[in-house]
């Protein structure tokens, strides 16, 4: 199930989109300001963002810039502005698509679906970070030119971290990605698996690859 973030300050439009995409089977999360949207993106993983351009406080263009510094998630911009220069600037700044208000809901639904399909097709076969390389087709991990033997969950934890090198992942996000189950507070399970990955890495290199961000979760060490 794809997670969709709606960043829209108009309550009526936000609620309409929540209802429409919820009925389509998406997990929908709403934010009503640019700042709230950025906070949600920093704490959680989404497969799609619908972003209003005219937001209170931090406007949509700044939000888009912040998103692109952290993630390649598809972003569809909604705006009452229909000037060509505005559309071009946003697309060049990293927007995946642009729709002018008022818009047809059915068209937006199709555009979201297209972006999700495109994103799925762009999944990289290889993920690399420093001397760490993951072959996602062969399910192989190479560290400093040597194979790193991992369990299925250890592999998925490392894969998640490499997909978003700058992002801090909560234990909730890590568990649900690696085990594909709802998180029930299994802190010890995650800590043990992270510890095991670190121990296996230290047999090859003394370089740290996983950083603990206290009170938040884990990320790749810089």
Backbone torsions as a table, in degrees:
resi	resn	phi	psi	omega
1	UNK	NA	127.1	-178.7
2	UNK	-80.1	140.3	177.5
3	UNK	-98.0	128.9	-175.0
4	UNK	-118.2	127.1	177.1
5	UNK	-105.4	124.9	177.3
6	UNK	-106.7	118.3	177.3
7	UNK	-110.4	98.2	-172.6
8	UNK	-152.3	123.5	-176.5
9	UNK	-83.5	-17.3	176.9
10	UNK	-75.7	111.6	-174.4
11	UNK	-59.1	-41.9	-177.9
12	UNK	-63.5	-45.3	179.3
13	UNK	-66.7	-42.9	-179.5
14	UNK	-59.3	-47.8	-178.5
15	UNK	-67.2	-35.8	177.4
16	UNK	-61.9	-44.1	-180.0
17	UNK	-68.5	-38.8	176.2
18	UNK	-55.8	-49.4	-177.1
19	UNK	-65.6	-45.7	-176.1
20	UNK	-63.6	-48.2	-177.4
21	UNK	-76.6	-27.8	174.3
22	UNK	-62.3	-40.3	178.5
23	UNK	-67.4	-24.5	178.7
24	UNK	-82.0	-2.9	177.3
25	UNK	98.3	5.5	177.8
26	UNK	-80.9	151.6	168.3
27	UNK	-89.3	113.2	-171.3
28	UNK	-107.0	131.3	175.7
29	UNK	-122.7	138.0	-177.2
30	UNK	-113.5	145.8	171.1
31	UNK	-133.2	146.0	-173.9
32	UNK	-114.1	8.3	175.1
33	UNK	-152.7	163.0	179.0
34	UNK	-63.3	-40.7	-179.5
35	UNK	-62.6	-44.0	178.7
36	UNK	-63.6	-39.7	179.2
37	UNK	-61.3	-44.9	179.5
38	UNK	-62.9	-41.8	179.3
39	UNK	-60.8	-40.1	179.7
40	UNK	-67.4	-39.9	179.8
41	UNK	-66.6	-34.5	179.2
42	UNK	-69.8	-27.7	-174.9
43	UNK	-99.1	-21.8	-172.7
44	UNK	-135.9	163.8	179.7
45	UNK	-105.2	133.8	179.3
46	UNK	-128.1	153.5	176.8
47	UNK	-98.2	-12.3	-177.9
48	UNK	-158.1	143.1	174.8
49	UNK	-127.0	130.7	170.5
50	UNK	-106.6	119.1	-169.1
51	UNK	-121.8	121.9	173.3
52	UNK	-78.1	143.0	-177.0
53	UNK	-80.1	-40.3	-175.7
54	UNK	-94.7	91.6	-178.3
55	UNK	-116.1	151.4	175.8
56	UNK	-71.0	146.7	-179.8
57	UNK	74.1	-112.9	177.8
58	UNK	-75.8	117.7	-176.7
59	UNK	-78.2	172.0	-174.7
60	UNK	-60.7	-35.1	179.7
61	UNK	-64.7	-40.6	178.2
62	UNK	-70.0	-37.4	177.0
63	UNK	-61.3	-44.9	179.0
64	UNK	-59.3	-43.7	178.6
65	UNK	-59.9	-44.2	179.4
66	UNK	-64.1	-40.9	179.2
67	UNK	-61.5	-45.6	-176.4
68	UNK	-67.7	-20.5	175.5
69	UNK	-74.9	-17.5	-174.6
70	UNK	-117.2	-24.8	-168.3
71	UNK	-154.7	157.0	173.8
72	UNK	-104.7	18.8	-179.5
73	UNK	-57.1	138.0	177.2
74	UNK	-60.8	137.0	-179.9
75	UNK	-128.1	120.5	173.5
76	UNK	-102.5	122.5	-178.3
77	UNK	-93.2	134.9	174.1
78	UNK	-112.1	134.3	-179.5
79	UNK	-159.4	149.3	173.9
80	UNK	-77.6	-14.6	178.8
81	UNK	-75.3	127.1	-179.2
82	UNK	-118.8	14.3	178.7
83	UNK	-67.8	139.8	-178.6
84	UNK	-59.5	-42.0	-178.1
85	UNK	-60.7	-38.9	179.1
86	UNK	-63.5	-45.2	179.8
87	UNK	-62.1	-45.2	-178.9
88	UNK	-62.9	-44.9	-179.4
89	UNK	-59.7	-43.4	-178.4
90	UNK	-68.4	-41.5	178.6
91	UNK	-65.3	-38.1	178.0
92	UNK	-70.8	-23.8	-179.4
93	UNK	-86.2	-3.0	175.2
94	UNK	120.2	0.1	175.8
95	UNK	-66.1	140.2	179.5
96	UNK	-82.4	-29.4	-178.7
97	UNK	-160.4	167.3	-175.5
98	UNK	-144.5	130.3	176.3
99	UNK	-129.0	138.3	-179.1
100	UNK	-91.4	135.7	174.4
101	UNK	-80.0	145.5	-6.9
102	UNK	-72.2	150.3	-176.3
103	UNK	-124.4	160.3	175.4
104	UNK	-87.3	125.8	-177.2
105	UNK	-58.6	-41.6	-178.5
106	UNK	-61.4	-38.8	178.7
107	UNK	-65.9	-41.4	178.3
108	UNK	-62.5	-41.3	179.2
109	UNK	-59.7	-41.6	-180.0
110	UNK	-68.1	-40.7	180.0
111	UNK	-64.9	-38.1	175.9
112	UNK	-61.8	-46.0	-179.8
113	UNK	-60.6	-42.5	179.4
114	UNK	-62.7	-43.9	-180.0
115	UNK	-64.2	-39.1	178.4
116	UNK	-65.4	-39.8	177.7
117	UNK	-64.9	-43.1	179.5
118	UNK	-62.6	-42.3	-179.5
119	UNK	-64.0	-39.9	179.6
120	UNK	-64.1	-34.6	-179.6
121	UNK	-75.5	-14.5	-177.7
122	UNK	-97.6	6.0	179.3
123	UNK	-55.8	125.3	-176.7
124	UNK	-71.6	139.3	177.4
125	UNK	-72.0	-38.8	-179.0
126	UNK	-115.1	136.3	173.0
127	UNK	-116.5	132.4	-176.8
128	UNK	-133.1	142.1	174.9
129	UNK	-151.2	116.0	-174.7
130	UNK	52.0	-120.6	-178.5
131	UNK	-98.5	18.6	-179.2
132	UNK	-108.2	131.6	-176.8
133	UNK	-137.5	132.2	177.6
134	UNK	-116.0	127.1	172.6
135	UNK	-96.6	103.6	-172.5
136	UNK	-74.3	-24.4	176.8
137	UNK	-77.0	-43.8	-179.3
138	UNK	-86.5	-5.6	-178.1
139	UNK	54.8	43.6	-179.6
140	UNK	-117.2	145.4	178.3
141	UNK	-122.0	128.8	179.8
142	UNK	-119.3	127.4	178.5
143	UNK	-123.7	119.5	-178.7
144	UNK	53.9	37.8	177.7
145	UNK	81.2	1.6	-178.8
146	UNK	-117.0	144.2	-180.0
147	UNK	-67.4	138.9	177.8
148	UNK	-112.6	113.7	-176.8
149	UNK	-84.5	120.2	-177.4
150	UNK	-129.2	154.5	171.2
151	UNK	-74.7	170.8	-178.6
152	UNK	-59.0	-43.7	-178.9
153	UNK	-70.9	-38.1	177.4
154	UNK	-62.3	-40.8	178.4
155	UNK	-61.3	-45.7	-176.7
156	UNK	-69.1	-33.5	175.8
157	UNK	-62.3	-47.0	-179.2
158	UNK	-66.5	-39.2	178.2
159	UNK	-60.2	-44.4	179.9
160	UNK	-61.4	-44.6	-179.3
161	UNK	-63.5	-39.2	-178.6
162	UNK	-74.4	-24.1	178.5
163	UNK	-66.9	-29.1	-179.3
164	UNK	-137.3	80.3	-171.2
165	UNK	-59.6	-27.3	-176.8
166	UNK	-94.9	-7.5	-171.5
167	UNK	-88.5	140.5	172.0
168	UNK	-91.6	121.1	-179.4
169	UNK	-99.3	133.3	175.8
170	UNK	-74.2	163.3	177.2
171	UNK	-63.4	-33.5	176.4
172	UNK	-58.3	-51.1	-178.4
173	UNK	-63.5	-42.4	-179.1
174	UNK	-63.7	-45.6	-177.9
175	UNK	-63.2	-47.5	-176.5
176	UNK	-66.4	-30.0	177.3
177	UNK	-76.3	-46.3	-173.5
178	UNK	-76.1	-35.6	-177.3
179	UNK	-103.4	-12.7	-178.4
180	UNK	55.2	41.7	177.1
181	UNK	-138.6	161.6	176.6
182	UNK	-68.7	141.0	-179.1
183	UNK	-76.8	128.2	-178.9
184	UNK	-118.9	25.1	177.3
185	UNK	86.8	27.0	-177.9
186	UNK	-80.4	64.3	-178.4
187	UNK	-60.1	-42.4	-176.3
188	UNK	-62.4	-40.5	-179.8
189	UNK	-59.1	-47.4	-179.1
190	UNK	-66.4	-44.5	-179.8
191	UNK	-59.5	-40.3	179.6
192	UNK	-64.6	-43.7	-178.9
193	UNK	-67.3	-40.6	176.8
194	UNK	-62.3	-42.9	178.9
195	UNK	-61.7	-41.5	179.7
196	UNK	-63.7	-41.5	178.4
197	UNK	-61.2	-45.6	-179.5
198	UNK	-61.1	-42.8	-179.5
199	UNK	-63.9	-41.3	178.9
200	UNK	-65.5	-38.4	178.7
201	UNK	-65.9	-37.7	-176.9
202	UNK	-67.8	-17.5	174.8
203	UNK	-73.2	-15.9	-179.6
204	UNK	-108.9	-41.0	-177.9
205	UNK	-148.4	152.3	176.5
206	UNK	-89.7	-2.9	177.2
207	UNK	-68.3	137.5	178.2
208	UNK	-85.3	134.8	179.6
209	UNK	-117.0	-19.3	-180.0
210	UNK	-121.6	125.0	-178.4
211	UNK	-107.7	134.7	173.6
212	UNK	-87.7	124.4	176.0
213	UNK	-104.5	101.3	-170.2
214	UNK	-58.3	132.7	179.5
215	UNK	81.3	-3.4	-177.5
216	UNK	-126.4	-54.0	-177.7
217	UNK	159.2	-134.2	-175.9
218	UNK	-136.6	153.7	175.5
219	UNK	-151.8	171.6	174.3
220	UNK	-70.3	137.5	179.2
221	UNK	-72.9	139.1	-179.5
222	UNK	-91.5	NA	NA
